[in-house]
Amino acid sequence: MANQKFAVVLFKKTGLTPGALAAIGTIVAVGVAVSILPPLLSLNLYARGVSERTIGWLVATIALSAIAATPIAPRLAIRFGTATTIAVLTPLAACLIPLAWIIHDLRMLFPLIFVYGGAITTCFVLSEYWINAVTPDRRRGLVMGIYATLLSLGFATGPAIISIVGYDSFRPFLIGSLLLVFAGFPAMLAHRYSPRFREQQTDRFFSFVLAVPMATFGVFCFAMGESSGFAFLPLWGKNLGYADYLVPMLASAMTLGNVVFQIPLGLIADRIDRRKVLLFCGLVGAAGMAVASIVSASPALLMLTLFIWGGATAGLYTVGLAHLAGRYRGSNLANANAAFIFCYALGMLFGPGAVGESMTHYPISGFPVFLGFSFLVYSLIAIARIMMAPRQKT
């Protein structure tokens, strides 16, 4: 009885249903496990003498598998159920993590990582669909803000585990595997709260990519900025002449902003037109890179700028998901969620390559100019969409 009363109070205050809590618990555990494997692979393969280029292609395989898996995820949910699919795929992915330590043959590692990435992506798509499907619209921004904040903390936990246990043994691989096994438990326990639908989608998957461009194009730009930030902010700091101990702090500032900003942005998105919040995030993304160029001589000011920039641009993911869910229901929501993750994967794939090429020609200005221009283009798209339909609840 006490648990039921607590659940009722929690729902009234935050909009968090038991199903949403289960999906968030699952995906945060998945996030911790996911954030362990790429750095483990990079560090171990580099120690084995594998080139940075090959390592980069191997890590990019996860993005490629995400692009392949997203159109399939809604069909799996329709066929087997949302909770069941997640509960099956998490232990499957868990079995693959230890193999990444055991297998040394790159010809076998590439398909293994591809399958791993596909399983993880499907869990992300269906968990986010689950959260959106069971959350009331008036609280969706707050719930997605809570979800994004916890997920960011999960992503930050993986590298912390590596720093504690090291990378040159089987232990971190085993820890990542166990985390994925446990990730399936909340989904199984909350099976009866899992969204169920029997209708087939009324639109094709790829039509959703263009149907809500403020969400899908926004998450594409965010993925470009986030993945490029993790990959090149340390290198940009070196190009700026920063001391070695300051270089890693640039990416940390970006990530910290991501954690701090999501719940406030979600609360705001529940009170005003979400498209205006997305436009604000895009404008800060463009302006932030301009300011970063101006203050780059000062590490403190640059880190403050990246803190604000990282938090605001991450809002394109949080508020974009809420905006998307306000437009669709049932299997169409599952497909729209899949299209959202598809665009995120495209951004992860395209961003580092484009920014790397830009920095090759312009070591100092290449990073902020390319990303600033990208967010400016998105802002112009957002302005056009708002002008086309000035009044919209979601």
C-alpha positions in Angstrom: 0.0 0.0 0.0 2.8 2.4 0.9 4.5 1.7 -2.4 1.3 2.4 -4.3 0.9 5.7 -2.5 4.5 6.6 -3.3 3.9 5.7 -7.0 0.8 7.9 -7.1 2.6 10.9 -5.5 5.6 10.5 -7.8 3.3 10.4 -10.9 1.4 13.5 -9.8 4.6 15.4 -9.1 6.8 14.3 -12.1 4.7 12.3 -14.5 6.9 9.3 -14.0 4.9 6.1 -14.3 6.2 2.6 -13.2 6.7 1.8 -16.8 8.8 4.9 -17.4 10.9 4.2 -14.3 11.5 0.7 -15.5 12.5 1.9 -19.0 14.8 4.6 -17.6 16.4 2.1 -15.2 17.1 -0.3 -18.1 18.5 2.3 -20.5 20.7 4.0 -17.8 22.3 0.6 -17.1 22.7 0.1 -20.8 24.3 3.5 -21.1 26.9 2.7 -18.5 27.8 -0.6 -20.3 27.8 1.2 -23.7 30.2 3.9 -22.5 32.7 1.2 -21.4 33.2 -0.7 -24.6 34.4 2.0 -27.1 37.3 3.3 -24.9 38.2 -0.2 -23.9 38.4 -1.3 -27.5 40.4 1.8 -28.5 42.9 1.5 -25.6 43.5 -2.3 -26.0 43.7 -2.3 -29.8 46.2 0.6 -29.7 48.3 -1.3 -27.2 48.2 -4.2 -29.7 49.6 -2.0 -32.4 46.4 -1.4 -34.3 46.4 2.0 -36.2 44.2 4.9 -35.1 42.4 4.8 -38.5 41.4 1.1 -38.1 40.3 1.8 -34.5 38.2 4.7 -35.8 36.5 2.5 -38.4 35.8 -0.1 -35.8 34.1 2.4 -33.4 32.2 3.9 -36.4 30.8 0.4 -37.0 28.5 1.0 -34.0 27.0 4.0 -35.7 26.6 2.0 -39.0 24.9 -0.8 -37.1 22.6 1.8 -35.5 21.6 3.1 -38.9 20.8 -0.5 -40.0 18.9 -1.4 -36.8 16.6 1.6 -36.4 14.1 0.7 -39.1 13.8 -2.8 -37.7 13.3 -1.9 -34.1 9.5 -1.0 -34.3 8.8 -4.2 -36.2 10.4 -6.2 -33.4 8.3 -4.4 -30.8 5.1 -5.1 -32.8 6.0 -8.8 -33.3 7.4 -9.6 -29.8 6.5 -6.8 -27.5 8.6 -3.9 -26.2 9.6 -5.3 -22.9 10.3 -8.8 -24.3 12.5 -7.5 -27.0 14.6 -5.4 -24.6 14.8 -8.3 -22.1 16.2 -10.6 -24.8 18.6 -8.2 -26.5 20.3 -7.0 -23.3 21.8 -10.4 -22.4 22.6 -11.0 -26.0 24.7 -7.9 -26.1 26.2 -8.8 -22.7 27.5 -12.0 -24.2 29.4 -10.1 -26.9 31.4 -7.7 -24.6 33.7 -10.4 -23.2 34.4 -11.6 -26.7 35.8 -8.2 -27.6 38.6 -9.0 -25.1 39.1 -12.7 -26.2 39.0 -12.1 -30.0 42.1 -10.6 -31.6 41.2 -11.1 -35.2 39.9 -7.8 -36.6 38.0 -9.7 -39.3 35.9 -11.2 -36.5 35.7 -8.1 -34.4 34.0 -6.0 -37.0 30.9 -8.2 -37.4 30.8 -8.7 -33.6 30.7 -5.0 -32.9 28.1 -4.6 -35.7 25.8 -7.1 -34.0 26.5 -5.5 -30.6 25.7 -2.0 -31.9 22.4 -3.2 -33.5 21.2 -4.9 -30.3 22.1 -1.8 -28.2 20.4 0.6 -30.6 17.2 -1.4 -30.6 17.2 -1.2 -26.8 17.6 2.5 -27.0 14.9 3.0 -29.6 12.3 0.9 -27.7 13.2 2.2 -24.2 12.7 5.8 -25.4 9.5 4.8 -27.1 8.3 3.1 -23.9 9.1 6.3 -21.9 7.3 8.5 -24.3 4.3 6.2 -24.8 3.5 6.0 -21.0 4.2 9.7 -20.1 1.4 12.3 -20.1 2.1 15.1 -22.5 2.0 17.8 -19.9 4.9 16.2 -18.1 6.8 14.8 -21.1 9.5 17.5 -21.1 10.3 17.0 -17.4 10.4 13.2 -17.7 12.7 13.4 -20.8 14.9 15.8 -18.9 15.2 13.4 -16.0 15.9 10.6 -18.4 18.6 12.6 -20.3 20.2 13.6 -17.1 20.4 10.1 -15.7 21.6 8.8 -19.1 24.4 11.4 -19.2 25.5 10.3 -15.7 25.4 6.7 -16.9 27.6 7.6 -19.9 30.0 9.3 -17.5 30.2 6.3 -15.2 31.7 3.9 -17.9 35.0 5.8 -18.3 35.1 6.2 -14.5 35.0 2.4 -14.1 37.9 2.1 -16.5 39.9 4.6 -14.6 39.4 2.6 -11.4 39.9 -1.0 -12.6 42.1 -0.3 -15.6 41.7 -1.4 -19.2 44.4 -4.1 -19.8 42.6 -7.0 -18.1 39.4 -9.0 -18.5 37.7 -7.2 -15.5 36.3 -4.1 -17.2 34.9 -6.2 -20.0 33.2 -8.5 -17.4 31.8 -5.5 -15.5 30.3 -4.1 -18.7 28.8 -7.5 -19.5 27.2 -7.9 -16.0 25.7 -4.4 -16.2 24.0 -5.3 -19.5 22.6 -8.5 -17.9 21.2 -6.5 -15.0 19.8 -3.9 -17.5 17.2 -6.4 -18.7 15.7 -7.0 -15.2 13.7 -3.7 -14.9 12.1 -4.4 -18.3 11.2 -8.0 -17.3 9.8 -6.9 -13.9 7.7 -4.1 -15.5 6.5 -6.2 -18.4 2.8 -5.5 -17.6 3.5 -1.8 -17.9 5.1 -2.2 -21.4 3.2 -0.4 -24.2 1.4 -2.8 -26.4 0.0 -2.1 -29.8 -1.3 -4.4 -32.5 -1.9 -1.9 -35.3 0.7 -1.7 -38.1 2.4 1.6 -38.9 0.5 3.8 -41.3 3.6 5.5 -42.7 6.9 4.1 -43.9 9.9 4.5 -41.6 11.9 7.0 -43.7 8.9 9.3 -44.0 9.3 10.1 -40.3 12.8 11.5 -40.9 11.3 14.5 -42.7 7.9 14.6 -41.0 9.2 16.4 -37.9 12.4 18.1 -39.1 12.9 20.2 -35.9 13.3 17.0 -34.0 15.2 14.9 -36.5 17.5 17.6 -37.9 18.1 18.9 -34.4 19.3 15.5 -33.1 21.5 15.2 -36.2 23.2 18.4 -35.3 23.5 17.5 -31.6 25.0 14.2 -32.5 27.6 15.9 -34.8 28.5 18.3 -32.0 28.6 15.7 -29.2 30.6 13.1 -31.1 33.0 15.7 -32.5 33.4 17.3 -29.1 34.5 14.0 -27.5 36.8 13.2 -30.4 38.3 16.6 -31.1 38.0 19.0 -28.1 41.2 17.6 -26.6 43.0 18.0 -29.9 41.6 21.6 -30.3 42.9 22.4 -26.8 46.3 21.2 -27.8 46.2 23.3 -31.0 45.3 26.3 -28.8 48.5 25.6 -26.8 46.7 24.5 -23.6 48.7 22.5 -20.9 48.1 18.7 -21.0 46.2 18.7 -17.7 43.6 21.2 -19.1 43.0 19.4 -22.4 40.6 16.7 -21.1 38.6 19.2 -19.1 37.2 20.8 -22.3 35.1 17.6 -23.0 34.3 17.3 -19.3 32.9 20.9 -19.3 30.7 20.0 -22.3 29.4 16.8 -20.6 28.7 18.6 -17.3 26.5 21.1 -19.1 24.6 18.2 -20.6 23.9 16.8 -17.2 22.9 20.2 -15.5 20.7 21.7 -18.2 18.3 18.9 -19.2 15.7 19.0 -16.4 15.4 22.9 -16.5 15.0 22.7 -20.3 12.4 19.9 -20.0 10.4 22.0 -17.5 10.4 25.0 -19.8 9.4 22.8 -22.7 6.3 21.7 -20.8 5.2 25.3 -20.4 5.8 26.9 -23.8 5.9 25.8 -27.5 8.6 23.2 -27.7 9.7 24.4 -31.1 10.7 27.7 -29.5 12.9 25.9 -27.0 14.5 23.9 -29.9 15.1 27.2 -31.7 16.7 28.6 -28.6 19.0 25.5 -28.3 20.0 25.8 -31.9 20.8 29.5 -31.6 22.9 28.9 -28.5 24.7 26.1 -30.5 25.6 28.6 -33.2 26.4 31.5 -30.9 28.3 29.3 -28.5 30.8 28.3 -31.1 31.3 32.0 -32.1 31.9 32.9 -28.5 34.3 29.9 -28.1 36.4 31.3 -30.9 36.6 34.7 -29.3 37.4 33.5 -25.8 39.7 30.6 -26.8 42.8 32.3 -25.3 41.3 31.9 -21.8 40.8 28.2 -20.7 38.4 29.3 -17.9 36.1 31.3 -20.3 36.3 28.6 -22.9 35.2 25.9 -20.4 32.4 28.1 -19.2 31.3 28.6 -22.8 31.5 24.8 -23.6 29.5 24.1 -20.4 26.6 26.3 -21.6 27.0 25.2 -25.2 27.0 21.5 -24.3 23.9 21.8 -22.1 21.9 23.8 -24.6 22.7 21.7 -27.6 21.9 18.5 -25.7 18.4 20.0 -25.3 17.9 19.3 -29.0 17.8 15.6 -28.0 15.7 16.0 -24.8 13.1 18.5 -26.1 13.2 16.9 -29.6 12.1 13.6 -28.1 9.2 15.3 -26.3 8.3 17.3 -29.4 8.2 14.1 -31.4 6.0 12.3 -28.9 3.5 15.1 -29.0 2.8 14.2 -32.7 2.4 10.4 -32.7 0.9 7.5 -30.9 1.2 3.7 -31.0 3.4 2.1 -33.7 3.8 5.4 -35.5 5.5 6.8 -32.3 7.8 3.7 -32.3 8.7 4.5 -35.9 9.2 8.2 -35.2 11.5 7.3 -32.3 13.4 5.0 -34.5 13.8 7.7 -37.2 15.0 10.0 -34.4 17.8 7.6 -33.4 18.6 7.0 -37.1 19.3 10.7 -37.5 21.4 10.7 -34.3 23.5 7.8 -35.7 23.9 9.7 -38.9 25.2 12.7 -37.0 27.6 10.5 -35.0 28.9 9.0 -38.3 29.2 12.3 -40.3 30.3 14.7 -37.6 33.7 13.5 -36.6 34.8 13.0 -40.2 33.6 16.4 -41.3 35.1 18.2 -38.3 38.4 16.2 -38.6 38.6 17.3 -42.3 37.9 20.9 -41.3 40.6 20.9 -38.6 43.1 19.4 -41.0 42.9 22.6 -43.1 42.2 25.0 -40.2 43.6 23.6 -36.9 42.4 26.6 -34.8 39.1 27.7 -36.4 38.0 24.4 -38.0 36.2 23.0 -35.0 34.0 26.0 -34.0 33.4 27.3 -37.5 32.0 24.0 -38.9 29.8 23.2 -35.9 28.7 26.8 -35.5 27.6 26.9 -39.2 25.8 23.6 -38.7 23.7 24.9 -35.8 23.1 28.1 -37.6 21.6 26.2 -40.6 19.4 24.3 -38.1 18.2 27.5 -36.5 17.2 28.9 -39.9 15.2 25.7 -40.5 13.5 26.1 -37.1 12.6 29.7 -37.8 11.1 28.7 -41.1 9.0 25.9 -39.4 7.7 28.2 -36.7 6.8 30.8 -39.3 4.9 28.2 -41.4 2.8 27.2 -38.3 3.0 30.0 -35.7 0.8 28.2 -33.2 1.4 24.7 -32.1 0.9 23.1 -28.7 3.8 20.7 -29.1 
